[in-house]
Amino acid sequence: MSGFIITGTDTNIGKTVFSAALAGALQAHYWKPVQSGLEGETDTEIVMRLSGLPRHKILPETYKLTQPLSPHRAAELDDVEITRKRLLQLPAVDQLVIEGAGGLMVPLTRDWLMIDLFADWQLPVVLCARTGLGTINHSLLSIEALRLRDIPIVGMAFIGESNEDSERTICTMGGVRRLGRLPHLDTLDATCLTDAFRENFNLADFGVEL
């Protein structure tokens, strides 16, 4: 099995939309193992709508928690036990795009972080970052945390309006590849997202054989 972990420097920065774009471009399976918050569209439902993937390539969540909180707290409120055994079992598919919950240091339990799960999986990480103020600090901290745990980093995927200096600074100081930038789209549907990804990213930069 090959694939990518999609994580972010923060929550609500657009990594679900990016995950939909990448999974669609690769025609990979998509999996969001832990979903916190069920009001409105879930991340899996958003990817189903935006990726253009057939239904069988959208895998069900392992944990669906009702409250839009950190997974450790949402699980406690739902009286659900999140276990390593269940999450360490990756789906048996050829290629997989996995979307994490929130940022790297989000707790899954009281003694287990999202980044700990990534270290166990040992799949390459695409780090999504917004382009606004504060992104340099958040991005460099995230890069350092991944490196301290020997988690491979594919590169940075920026999301938002162009900020060439911040993007260049992060990639130069962090020693990572700039994969591209996904702009905000006035119309967000599968066609527009596919076109935007194709215009702003090159799958070869992800180490994918074309």
The 8 nearest C-alpha neighbors of each residue, nearest first, counted from 0:
[[1, 93, 94, 92, 2, 91, 95, 90],
 [2, 0, 94, 93, 95, 3, 122, 92],
 [1, 3, 95, 94, 96, 122, 0, 4],
 [2, 4, 96, 123, 124, 122, 97, 5],
 [3, 5, 124, 97, 98, 96, 125, 123],
 [6, 4, 98, 125, 124, 97, 99, 126],
 [5, 7, 126, 99, 127, 102, 98, 4],
 [8, 6, 127, 102, 9, 126, 128, 14],
 [7, 9, 102, 128, 137, 138, 141, 127],
 [10, 8, 102, 7, 101, 12, 11, 128],
 [9, 11, 101, 12, 102, 7, 8, 100],
 [12, 10, 13, 9, 14, 101, 15, 7],
 [11, 13, 10, 129, 14, 9, 128, 7],
 [14, 12, 16, 15, 11, 17, 158, 127],
 [13, 15, 17, 16, 18, 12, 127, 7],
 [16, 14, 18, 17, 13, 42, 19, 46],
 [15, 17, 19, 18, 13, 14, 20, 46],
 [16, 18, 14, 20, 19, 15, 21, 13],
 [19, 17, 15, 21, 16, 20, 14, 22],
 [20, 18, 50, 46, 16, 22, 17, 21],
 [19, 21, 17, 23, 18, 22, 50, 24],
 [22, 20, 24, 18, 23, 19, 25, 17],
 [23, 21, 27, 25, 19, 24, 20, 26],
 [22, 24, 50, 26, 20, 21, 25, 52],
 [23, 25, 21, 22, 26, 20, 193, 27],
 [24, 26, 27, 22, 23, 21, 202, 94],
 [27, 25, 23, 24, 22, 52, 28, 56],
 [28, 26, 22, 25, 94, 95, 29, 96],
 [27, 29, 56, 95, 57, 96, 94, 22],
 [28, 30, 96, 57, 95, 58, 97, 56],
 [31, 29, 97, 58, 32, 96, 98, 57],
 [30, 32, 98, 60, 33, 97, 43, 99],
 [33, 31, 60, 61, 30, 62, 34, 86],
 [34, 32, 62, 31, 60, 61, 63, 100],
 [33, 35, 63, 64, 62, 36, 32, 31],
 [36, 34, 64, 67, 66, 70, 68, 65],
 [37, 35, 67, 66, 65, 64, 38, 34],
 [36, 38, 65, 41, 39, 35, 66, 64],
 [39, 37, 36, 40, 41, 65, 66, 67],
 [38, 40, 37, 41, 36, 44, 42, 45],
 [41, 39, 44, 45, 42, 38, 37, 43],
 [40, 42, 44, 43, 37, 45, 39, 34],
 [41, 43, 45, 44, 15, 46, 40, 34],
 [44, 42, 46, 41, 45, 47, 31, 57],
 [43, 45, 47, 41, 42, 46, 40, 48],
 [46, 44, 42, 48, 47, 43, 49, 41],
 [47, 45, 19, 49, 43, 48, 50, 44],
 [46, 48, 44, 45, 49, 50, 43, 57],
 [47, 49, 45, 46, 50, 44, 51, 189],
 [50, 48, 189, 46, 188, 47, 51, 19],
 [51, 49, 19, 23, 52, 46, 20, 189],
 [50, 52, 49, 189, 23, 53, 48, 47],
 [53, 51, 50, 23, 56, 54, 26, 47],
 [54, 52, 55, 56, 51, 57, 47, 50],
 [53, 55, 56, 57, 52, 47, 58, 51],
 [54, 56, 57, 53, 58, 52, 28, 59],
 [57, 55, 28, 54, 53, 58, 29, 52],
 [58, 56, 29, 55, 54, 28, 30, 47],
 [57, 59, 30, 29, 56, 60, 28, 55],
 [60, 58, 61, 57, 30, 31, 32, 43],
 [59, 61, 32, 62, 31, 33, 63, 58],
 [60, 62, 32, 33, 59, 63, 86, 85],
 [61, 63, 33, 60, 34, 64, 32, 81],
 [64, 62, 34, 33, 35, 60, 65, 61],
 [65, 63, 35, 36, 66, 34, 73, 74],
 [64, 66, 36, 37, 35, 63, 67, 73],
 [65, 67, 36, 73, 68, 35, 64, 37],
 [68, 36, 66, 35, 65, 69, 73, 37],
 [69, 67, 73, 66, 35, 70, 72, 36],
 [68, 70, 71, 72, 73, 105, 106, 35],
 [71, 69, 73, 107, 72, 74, 35, 68],
 [70, 72, 108, 107, 74, 69, 106, 73],
 [73, 71, 75, 74, 70, 69, 76, 68],
 [72, 74, 70, 76, 66, 68, 75, 71],
 [75, 73, 79, 77, 72, 71, 76, 70],
 [74, 76, 78, 72, 77, 73, 79, 71],
 [75, 77, 73, 74, 78, 72, 79, 66],
 [76, 78, 74, 79, 75, 73, 64, 65],
 [79, 77, 75, 76, 74, 80, 73, 64],
 [80, 78, 74, 77, 75, 81, 76, 64],
 [79, 81, 82, 74, 78, 75, 108, 71],
 [82, 80, 79, 108, 107, 83, 74, 62],
 [83, 81, 84, 85, 80, 86, 108, 87],
 [84, 82, 86, 85, 87, 81, 116, 88],
 [83, 85, 82, 87, 86, 88, 81, 89],
 [86, 84, 83, 87, 82, 88, 61, 81],
 [87, 85, 83, 88, 84, 82, 89, 32],
 [88, 86, 84, 85, 83, 89, 120, 119],
 [87, 89, 86, 85, 90, 84, 83, 91],
 [88, 90, 87, 91, 86, 120, 92, 85],
 [91, 89, 92, 88, 95, 30, 58, 0],
 [90, 92, 89, 93, 0, 88, 94, 95],
 [93, 91, 94, 90, 0, 95, 28, 1],
 [94, 92, 0, 1, 95, 91, 27, 2],
 [95, 93, 1, 2, 27, 92, 0, 28],
 [94, 96, 2, 28, 27, 29, 97, 1],
 [95, 97, 29, 3, 2, 22, 4, 28],
 [98, 96, 4, 30, 31, 5, 29, 3],
 [99, 97, 5, 31, 4, 6, 30, 96],
 [98, 100, 6, 5, 101, 97, 31, 4],
 [99, 101, 102, 33, 98, 34, 105, 113],
 [102, 100, 10, 9, 99, 105, 7, 103],
 [103, 101, 9, 7, 8, 104, 105, 10],
 [102, 104, 114, 113, 105, 101, 6, 141],
 [105, 103, 112, 102, 113, 114, 106, 101],
 [104, 106, 113, 112, 103, 102, 101, 69],
 [107, 105, 112, 108, 71, 111, 113, 104],
 [106, 108, 71, 70, 112, 111, 113, 105],
 [109, 107, 71, 111, 106, 110, 81, 112],
 [108, 110, 111, 71, 106, 107, 112, 72],
 [111, 109, 108, 112, 106, 107, 71, 115],
 [110, 112, 108, 107, 106, 109, 115, 113],
 [113, 111, 106, 115, 114, 107, 104, 105],
 [112, 114, 116, 115, 103, 105, 104, 106],
 [113, 115, 117, 103, 116, 112, 104, 118],
 [116, 114, 118, 112, 113, 117, 119, 111],
 [115, 117, 119, 113, 114, 118, 120, 112],
 [116, 118, 114, 120, 119, 115, 121, 113],
 [119, 117, 115, 121, 116, 120, 150, 114],
 [120, 118, 116, 117, 121, 115, 87, 122],
 [119, 121, 117, 118, 122, 116, 87, 89],
 [122, 120, 118, 119, 117, 150, 123, 151],
 [121, 123, 120, 3, 4, 124, 2, 151],
 [124, 122, 151, 3, 152, 153, 4, 121],
 [125, 123, 4, 152, 153, 3, 5, 126],
 [124, 126, 5, 153, 154, 155, 4, 152],
 [125, 127, 155, 6, 7, 156, 124, 5],
 [128, 126, 7, 156, 157, 155, 6, 14],
 [129, 127, 157, 8, 7, 158, 156, 130],
 [128, 130, 158, 157, 131, 12, 159, 134],
 [129, 131, 159, 162, 134, 158, 157, 128],
 [132, 130, 129, 134, 133, 162, 159, 160],
 [131, 133, 134, 130, 135, 129, 165, 136],
 [134, 132, 135, 136, 131, 137, 130, 138],
 [133, 135, 137, 136, 132, 138, 131, 130],
 [136, 134, 138, 137, 133, 169, 139, 165],
 [135, 137, 139, 134, 138, 133, 140, 169],
 [138, 136, 134, 140, 135, 8, 139, 141],
 [137, 139, 141, 135, 140, 136, 134, 8],
 [138, 140, 142, 141, 136, 137, 173, 135],
 [141, 139, 143, 137, 138, 142, 136, 144],
 [140, 142, 138, 144, 139, 143, 137, 145],
 [141, 143, 139, 145, 144, 140, 138, 146],
 [142, 144, 146, 140, 141, 145, 139, 147],
 [143, 145, 141, 147, 142, 146, 140, 148],
 [146, 144, 150, 142, 148, 143, 147, 141],
 [145, 147, 149, 143, 148, 144, 150, 142],
 [146, 148, 144, 145, 149, 143, 150, 142],
 [147, 149, 146, 145, 150, 118, 144, 115],
 [150, 148, 146, 147, 151, 145, 118, 121],
 [149, 151, 145, 148, 118, 146, 121, 152],
 [152, 150, 123, 124, 149, 153, 122, 121],
 [153, 151, 124, 123, 154, 125, 150, 175],
 [154, 152, 125, 124, 123, 205, 151, 176],
 [153, 155, 176, 175, 152, 125, 177, 178],
 [156, 154, 126, 177, 178, 127, 125, 157],
 [155, 157, 127, 178, 179, 180, 126, 128],
 [158, 156, 180, 128, 129, 127, 181, 155],
 [157, 159, 181, 129, 180, 182, 128, 130],
 [160, 158, 182, 183, 130, 129, 181, 161],
 [159, 161, 182, 162, 130, 183, 158, 131],
 [160, 162, 163, 159, 130, 182, 180, 166],
 [163, 161, 165, 164, 130, 166, 160, 131],
 [162, 164, 166, 165, 167, 161, 168, 130],
 [163, 165, 167, 166, 162, 168, 169, 161],
 [166, 164, 168, 167, 163, 162, 169, 135],
 [165, 167, 163, 169, 164, 168, 162, 170],
 [166, 168, 164, 170, 165, 169, 171, 163],
 [167, 169, 165, 171, 166, 170, 172, 164],
 [170, 168, 166, 172, 167, 173, 171, 135],
 [169, 171, 175, 173, 167, 174, 168, 172],
 [172, 170, 174, 168, 173, 169, 167, 175],
 [173, 171, 169, 174, 170, 168, 139, 175],
 [174, 172, 170, 171, 175, 169, 139, 142],
 [173, 175, 171, 170, 172, 176, 169, 142],
 [176, 174, 170, 154, 173, 177, 171, 155],
 [177, 175, 154, 178, 170, 155, 153, 174],
 [176, 178, 155, 179, 154, 170, 175, 156],
 [179, 177, 156, 155, 154, 176, 200, 204],
 [180, 178, 200, 156, 177, 199, 157, 181],
 [181, 179, 157, 158, 156, 199, 182, 178],
 [180, 182, 158, 157, 159, 199, 196, 183],
 [183, 181, 159, 160, 158, 184, 180, 161],
 [182, 184, 159, 185, 181, 160, 158, 187],
 [185, 183, 186, 187, 182, 191, 192, 195],
 [184, 186, 187, 183, 191, 182, 188, 192],
 [187, 185, 184, 188, 191, 192, 183, 190],
 [186, 188, 184, 191, 185, 192, 189, 49],
 [187, 189, 191, 49, 190, 192, 186, 48],
 [188, 190, 49, 192, 191, 50, 51, 193],
 [189, 191, 193, 192, 188, 194, 49, 51],
 [192, 190, 194, 188, 193, 189, 195, 187],
 [191, 193, 195, 189, 194, 190, 188, 196],
 [194, 192, 190, 196, 191, 195, 189, 20],
 [193, 195, 197, 191, 192, 196, 198, 190],
 [196, 194, 192, 198, 197, 193, 191, 199],
 [197, 195, 199, 193, 198, 194, 200, 192],
 [196, 198, 194, 195, 199, 200, 193, 201],
 [199, 197, 195, 196, 200, 194, 201, 193],
 [198, 200, 196, 179, 197, 180, 195, 181],
 [201, 199, 179, 196, 197, 198, 178, 202],
 [202, 200, 203, 204, 197, 199, 178, 205],
 [201, 203, 204, 205, 207, 200, 206, 209],
 [202, 204, 207, 206, 205, 201, 208, 209],
 [205, 203, 202, 206, 201, 178, 207, 200],
 [206, 204, 203, 202, 207, 153, 201, 178],
 [205, 207, 203, 204, 208, 202, 153, 209],
 [206, 208, 203, 205, 202, 209, 204, 25],
 [209, 207, 206, 203, 202, 205, 204, 25],
 [208, 207, 203, 202, 206, 25, 201, 205]]
